């Protein structure tokens, strides 16, 4: 009985000492798995910043074109001036539409990366909690209930092998042999 308590105590100490190793392995698994997505998110953030600068510049150009257009309306306007302004406006609108498409693409990539990272973290959390509960259950069964499932499973397999061996040899199981099981 004292040996069982001592064994359970030693197993608990060993598991407590090894728990940082388990968490470090799980953490490195998460970092290694998620690193490509993190890199993609950082790259997308840089691209968003660049596109935002382009969008601001285009908005500024559009405002300048509109101001020039309003100025020309108040002055003598030639047909060429109106065509230039129309061309500038059309160019600005098409560039803004292209930027909108790029933003939509980046947002879609960001959502995909976020969903993947979220799934990996959730899966890792579930695996870690499950392993922790299994270890805790094993410790409780050994320490408080005096049940060691591993020993019971080994004994069960040994008994089945003995019975199978006895049946193959066609010798009846003696009472002494039956009582030892």
N, C-alpha and C positions, 0 to 999 in steps of 0.2 A: 504494500500500500504506500509506504514512504517512497519507494523507488518510483512508483507511478507519479506521485506528486513532484518528485525531483525531476523526472523526465519531462513532465508537463511544464515545469518552471524553466528548465533549460531550453525547451522548444520555444516557449514564449519569449525568453530573452533573445534567442537566436533570431526569431522572426522580427522582434522589435529592432534589433541591431541591423537586420537586412532590409527593413522597410525603406530607409533612404535610398538604398540601391534600386529597389523596385520603382520608387517614384522617379528616380533619375532616369531609369530606362524608359519609363512611360513618357517622361518629359522630352527626352531626346527623340523618341519615336514621333511625338507630336511636332517637334521643331523640324525634324527631317522631312516629315510628310507635308507639312504646311509651308515650308520655305519657298517652293516655287510659286505658290499662291501669294505669299507675302511679297515676293519680288515683283510679281505681276501687278499687285495692288500699288506698290510704290511707283512702278513704271507708269501705271495708269494715272496716278496722282500727278506725276510730272507732265504727262501728256495733257491732262485737264488744265493744268496751270498754263501751259503753252497755248492751248486752244483758247483759254479765257483771255490771254493777252492779245491773241489774234482777233478775237471777237470784239474786244475793247477798241482795238485799232480800227477795225472795220466800222464799228459804230461811230467812231470819231470821223472817219472818212465820209460816212453817210451824212453825218450832221454838217460837215463842211460842204458837201455837194448840195445839200438842201439849202444851206445859207447862200451859196453861190447862185443857186437856181432862183431863190427869192430876190437876190440882188439883181439878177439879170431880168427878172420880170418887171422890176421897177425901172430899169434902164432900157436902152435900146437892145432888143434881143434879136439875134440872128438865128436863122434856122440851124446853122452849124452849132451854135451854142446850145440850143435845145437838144440836138442829137447827141452832143458830148455829154450833157447832163444825163440824158436818158441812158446812155451807155454806162456811165459811172453808177447810176442807180441800179441798173440791171446787174452789173458786175457785183456791186455790194450785196444785193439781195441773193444772188446765186452763191456768193461766198458765205453768207450767213446760213443759207440752207445746207451747204456742205459742212459747215461747223456743227450745225444741229445734228446732222447724220453722224458725225464723228463722236459728238457727245453721247448720242444714243448707243453707239457701239461700245464706247468705254463704260457707260453705265451698265450695259448688259454684261460685259466682261467682269466688271466689279461685282455684280450680283452673283455671277457664276462662281467667282473665287470665294466670295463670302459664304455662299451656300456650301461649298466644298469644305472650307475651314470649319464652319459650324458643324457639319456632319462628322468630320474627323474628331473634333473636340467632344462632341456628344458620345460618339462611339468609344473614345478613349475613357471618358468618365464612366460610362456604363461598365466597361471591362474592368477598370480599377475598382469600382464599388463592388462588383460581383466577386472579384478575386479577394478583396478585403473581407467580404461577408463569408466566403468559403473558408478563409484562414481563421476568422473569428469563430465560426461554427466548429471547425476542427479543434481549436484550442478549448472551447467550452466543453465539447464532448469528451476530450481527453482529461481535462482538469476537473470538471465537476460531475460528469456522468460516468466516468470510468469506462468510456466506450472508445475504442480505437478502431475506426472503420477499416483501416488498412489491415490490421491484424485479423479482424473478423473476415475480411474478404480473402485473405491468404488461407486462413483455416478452412473456409468454405470450399475453396478450390482444392486444397489438400484432401479434404474428406471426399469430394466428388471423384478425385483421381484414385483414391484408395478403393472406393466402391466399384469404380469401373475396372480397376485392376483385379479386384476380388471376383467380379462377375466374369471376367475374361478367363480367369484361372479355374472357373467352375468349382470353387471351393466355397462352402457356406461360411458365412461370417461367424466366427466363434463368439461366445458370450463375452469372453475376456476382451477381445478386439473391439467389440461393440461398445463395451463400457468405457474404454479409453477414449473413444470419440466423444 
